[in-house]
Amino acid sequence: MEIRRDVFQAIADPTRRAILSLIALQAMTPNALAEHFDTSRQAVSKHIKILTECQLVKQEQSGREIYYHFNPKKMKEVADWLAPFTKMWEDRFSRLDNVLNNLKKKK
Amino acid sequence: MTTPNHTTIVAEKGKQEFFITREFDAPREMVFKAFSEPDLLMQWLGPDNMEMEIEKFDNRSGGSYRFIHTDCNGSGMKFAFNGAIHEVAAPERVIRTFEFEGLPERGHVSLEFLTMEVLPGNRTLLKIQSVFKSVEDRDGLINSGMEGGLNAGFRKLDALFLKGI
């Protein structure tokens, strides 16, 4: 039976989110990607297979090498492009608000 | 109208830069201090699910820095960042470079301009401008912010599921 692959299932796993974070910055070869993880090459390939099946990752041949590309179009099904980046900064700044409040109390 | 402490991010399509602005309810010297002292910086800069280590932070004109974030959620992945500090003009301006070391090749460096302006009522306006080598580099960095946002998305989904949708 064919198992349904969707974006939410793909990003539920921390290693797959880490893979996406890396290739979102720049396309990578399987070797370059595997170097970032303690797990085996096979384990990383399995994650890539799942990400490819739900179209979050595209594979492109360039000379002898295969490069994994991030597919941001698919990501828009999950979140608006800038929204997560904004959220990251909002979280960071609300922690900074707390740091500043603590500094004010010490005075 | 936006709320006073609203974070604004502008990243126009096809441009090599983005702008971040945010107001803080604290005097400028204090905001500058929170950006300059390692023990304070560690309390807010790293993402919630990451452990932050400051390997080096020589915060002066001609200085440099290197920060390492380690994922605590199973993958154990390390993200390291480094840069050279061009100018520290306390308490109003810092100009420095930024490079993510996780990329397969070196050289994808951006230039950051941080300015802090005094506002009435002991408030401070922070402005960050980041300029990248290419549009692709800028878009790549913005895409890398998705993880935190996605986790927040999951929490919202969880809340929906609890309500039985």
Interface residues (C-beta under 8 A of the other chain):
Chain A: F8 I11 A12 P14 T15 R17 A18 L20 S21 L22 A24 L25 Q26 M28 T29 A32 H36 F37 D38 F70 P72 M75 V78 A79 W81 L82 A83 P84 F85 T86 K87 M88 W89 E90 D91 R92 F93 R95 L96 D97 N98 V99 L100 N101 L103 K104
Chain B: N5 T7 I9 A11 I20 R22 F24 D25 A26 M30 V31 K33 A34 L40 Q43 W44 L45 P47 D48 D71 N73 G74 S75 G76 M77 F100 G102 L103 P104 E105 H108 D139 G140 L141 I142 N143 S144 G145 M146 E147 G148 G149 L150 A152 G153 F154 L157
